[in-house]
């Protein structure tokens, strides 16, 4: 996991987010993520926090120094209650102990997995979104599919797998059949993390 300090605006999932005021004020002191790409001839930075790689999905850490661990926990819990507004849509487990965390077990609806006989194929993508709180930091972690990475249809048939061994070849290149799933799954993860961090910055 790498740590970066930002001066200019950054992008979450190709959507511009200006974090400069928060950084200058000290509200955000660190953002850690596995990938950072600098645009040529531009001062903007491109950040793709969650990425599926041959090593798996690395967690992302955000430090916000104006909120305590308990305040971050309570505000994140408020976000879950506002984001998941449909009753029983998500299973939310809140554990306010020495290492407090919020575990969200849900699924993204109608995600494109690829094509079958030239037809776009859509299915639900189960995920676990774990948010842990240590001092002034939140650590966000995603697990996709079941414990083996399997994604099943309504009949219980395995239709895809999100584990690195099924997504990538030995060279670390994404398999052709997994390219669409990779793009769509990363969008789901980055949209959720973007929403949470935006809420914490309010």
C-alpha positions in Angstrom: 0.0 0.0 0.0 1.4 3.4 -1.0 0.7 6.8 0.5 0.4 10.0 -1.4 0.0 13.7 -0.3 -2.0 15.7 -2.8 -1.7 19.4 -3.6 -4.0 19.7 -6.6 -7.5 18.3 -7.3 -7.9 14.6 -7.9 -10.3 12.4 -9.7 -12.4 9.6 -8.3 -13.5 7.2 -11.0 -12.9 9.9 -13.7 -15.1 12.4 -11.8 -13.3 15.5 -10.7 -13.1 16.1 -7.0 -11.3 19.2 -5.7 -9.6 18.2 -2.5 -7.1 21.1 -2.4 -9.1 23.2 0.1 -9.4 20.2 2.4 -5.7 19.4 2.1 -4.6 23.0 2.7 -6.8 23.3 5.8 -5.4 20.0 7.1 -8.8 18.3 7.0 -7.3 15.6 4.9 -3.7 14.7 5.6 -3.2 11.5 3.6 -4.8 9.4 1.0 -3.3 5.9 0.4 -4.1 4.0 -2.8 -2.5 1.3 -5.0 -2.5 3.4 -8.2 -1.8 7.0 -9.0 -1.3 8.3 -12.6 -0.2 11.8 -13.4 -1.7 13.4 -16.5 0.9 14.7 -19.0 1.0 18.5 -19.3 -1.7 18.9 -16.6 -1.5 19.6 -12.9 -4.4 17.4 -12.1 -3.8 13.9 -10.7 -5.8 10.9 -11.6 -6.6 8.5 -8.7 -8.2 5.1 -9.1 -8.3 3.9 -5.5 -9.7 0.4 -6.1 -8.2 -1.7 -8.8 -8.5 -5.5 -9.5 -5.0 -6.9 -10.1 -3.3 -10.2 -10.1 -2.5 -9.5 -6.4 -6.1 -9.0 -5.6 -7.9 -5.8 -4.4 -5.7 -3.6 -2.2 -7.4 -1.7 0.7 -7.5 2.1 0.5 -6.7 4.3 3.6 -7.9 7.9 4.0 -6.8 10.0 7.0 -9.0 12.9 8.1 -7.5 14.6 11.0 -10.4 16.8 12.2 -12.5 13.8 13.2 -11.8 11.3 15.9 -12.1 7.5 15.5 -15.6 7.5 17.2 -16.7 10.5 15.1 -15.6 8.8 11.9 -17.4 5.7 13.0 -20.7 7.6 13.8 -20.5 9.6 10.6 -19.9 6.5 8.5 -22.8 4.8 10.2 -24.9 7.8 9.2 -23.8 7.4 5.6 -24.8 3.8 5.5 -28.2 4.6 6.8 -28.7 7.3 4.2 -27.0 5.5 1.3 -28.9 2.2 1.8 -32.3 3.6 2.2 -34.3 0.5 1.0 -35.2 -1.6 4.1 -33.2 -4.9 4.2 -31.3 -3.9 1.1 -28.0 -4.4 2.8 -26.7 -6.3 5.9 -24.8 -3.7 8.0 -22.8 -5.0 10.9 -21.5 -2.3 13.2 -18.9 -3.3 15.8 -17.9 -0.4 18.1 -15.0 -2.1 20.0 -11.3 -1.4 20.2 -11.0 -1.8 16.5 -14.4 -0.5 15.4 -15.6 -1.4 12.0 -18.7 -1.4 9.8 -19.3 -4.4 7.5 -21.7 -3.9 4.6 -22.9 -7.0 2.8 -24.9 -6.1 -0.3 -24.9 -6.5 -4.1 -24.8 -4.1 -7.0 -27.7 -4.7 -9.4 -27.6 -5.4 -13.1 -23.8 -5.2 -13.6 -22.6 -6.1 -17.1 -20.3 -9.1 -17.0 -19.6 -9.4 -20.7 -21.2 -10.9 -23.8 -22.8 -14.3 -24.4 -23.3 -15.1 -28.1 -23.1 -11.4 -28.9 -25.6 -10.4 -26.3 -24.7 -8.2 -23.3 -24.9 -10.3 -20.1 -26.0 -8.7 -16.8 -26.2 -10.0 -13.3 -26.0 -8.9 -9.7 -22.5 -8.4 -8.1 -22.4 -9.3 -4.4 -19.8 -7.4 -2.4 -18.6 -6.9 1.2 -17.6 -3.3 1.9 -15.6 -3.2 5.2 -14.7 0.1 6.8 -12.3 0.0 9.7 -11.4 3.0 12.0 -8.0 3.4 13.5 -7.1 6.8 15.1 -8.0 9.4 12.4 -7.9 6.9 9.6 -10.5 4.9 7.8 -9.4 1.8 5.9 -11.8 0.6 3.2 -11.7 -3.0 1.9 -13.8 -4.8 -0.7 -14.5 -8.5 -1.2 -16.4 -9.4 -4.4 -18.5 -12.6 -4.8 -18.6 -15.3 -2.3 -15.7 -16.6 -0.2 -14.3 -18.2 -3.3 -15.0 -15.2 -5.5 -17.8 -17.0 -7.3 -20.8 -15.1 -8.6 -24.0 -17.1 -9.1 -27.2 -16.6 -10.9 -30.8 -17.0 -9.5 -30.5 -20.8 -10.0 -27.2 -21.0 -8.0 -25.1 -21.6 -11.1 -21.6 -20.0 -11.1 -21.5 -17.5 -13.9 -18.2 -15.7 -13.1 -15.4 -15.6 -10.6 -13.6 -12.5 -9.3 -10.5 -14.1 -7.9 -7.2 -13.1 -9.5 -6.6 -16.7 -10.8 -9.8 -16.4 -12.9 -9.3 -12.8 -14.0 -5.7 -12.7 -15.0 -3.1 -14.8 -16.8 0.3 -15.6 -15.3 1.8 -12.4 -16.8 -0.8 -10.3 -14.9 -2.8 -9.4 -18.0 -6.6 -9.4 -17.6 -8.3 -12.1 -19.6 -10.5 -11.1 -22.4 -13.6 -12.6 -20.9 -13.0 -10.7 -17.7 -12.3 -7.2 -19.1 -15.9 -6.0 -18.8 -16.4 -7.4 -15.3 -13.1 -5.7 -14.2 -14.3 -2.3 -15.4 -17.7 -2.6 -14.0 -16.6 -4.0 -10.6 -14.0 -1.2 -10.2 -16.7 1.4 -10.9 -18.9 -0.1 -8.2 -16.1 0.0 -5.6 -14.9 3.5 -6.5 -18.5 4.9 -6.6 -19.1 3.6 -3.1 -15.8 4.8 -1.6 -16.2 8.2 -3.4 -19.7 8.6 -1.8 -18.4 7.7 1.7 -15.4 10.0 1.6 -17.5 12.8 0.2 -19.9 12.4 3.1 -17.1 12.4 5.7 -15.8 15.7 4.2 -19.1 17.5 4.7 
